[in-house]
Amino acid sequence: MAAELGTIGAPEATSATSSAPPAPRPAGQVADLELRRVVVTYNRVAVAIQEVSLRVPAGRVVAVLGANGAGKTTTLRAVSGFLPGDGAAVTGGTVLYGHADLTGRKPHVVARRGVVLIPERHKVFATLSVEDNLRCVPVPKDRGDHAATLALIDELFPVLSKRRRQLAGYLSGGERQMLAIAKALLLEPNVLLADELSLGIAPALLTRILEAVRQINAQRGASVLLVEQNAAAALEIADHVYVLETGRVVLDGTPAELTEHADVQNFYLGTSDGSGERSYADVKQYRKARRWAR
């Protein structure tokens, strides 16, 4: 696909057709992303997240776990600027990328800083081909190596090259997710924001997608903030993990630490001390009495 798409926003890229992985970004180009006691409310009345603090060190993968309604997606959207238009707003705290204050900024301002939200897969342009979906991305001219990014997309998602003339609406859910990631990559992110990559994806495709995220992190040096319900998937690729409940951080640690934590084992991983399978009633009761609740 690199040869076909080499002219997207960067005419000089057409001569580069090598499939070699791009070199890592120069040290210092990617900064820490930090949320300091961020509060999001709806119409300044209903609190969605309560003083959430977390940090994504430069070049690391950080995951946020939580059940439906825990505030994971709201946290991600507070960073990206894509809070819904029904009165949702950051009403407290600060979002920082390096020394840049992103609190309450519009999505295009956040993206220009290199903090890029992977679009939801159902928001790819269904009536456009895969190739045209990628061509319509506004490629930044002041950041990254466009030809190398196209080569990386080819390497990560060869199925997109094979189906470049196919309408995106005919792709599988997993393939649309790959296309969404590819579109985000063309924006040359310093930080990738990923919301529920596992949702509705077959296990085999999910493995490939998570491997691609890790490869983007390793080869491009891009940090990743990953929001997930699938705890096992998130723990597999993350360097650090935060757990959200009812809009606040209740636990954080390394994947190894959280894998050994009794609450995470029981509620998120579905494992215990070997006493047998847990029924829905058991889990429901456990949720009411979990030890981290305050």
Secondary structure, 3 states (H helix, E strand, C coil): CHHHHCCCCCHHHHHCCCCCCCCCCCCCCCCCEEEEEEEEEECCCEEEEEEEEEEECCCCEEEEECCCCCCHHHHHHHHHCCCCCCCEEEEEEEEEECCEECCCCCHHHHHHCCEEECCCHHHCCCCCEHHHHHHCCCCCCCCCCHHHHHHHHHHHCHHHHHCCCCEHHHCCHHHHHHHHHHHHHCCCCCEEEEECCCCCCCHHHHHHHHHHHHHHHHHHCCEEEEEECCHHHHHHHCCEEEEEECCEEEEEECHHHHHCCHHHHHHHCCCCCCCCCCCHHHHHHHHHHCCCCC
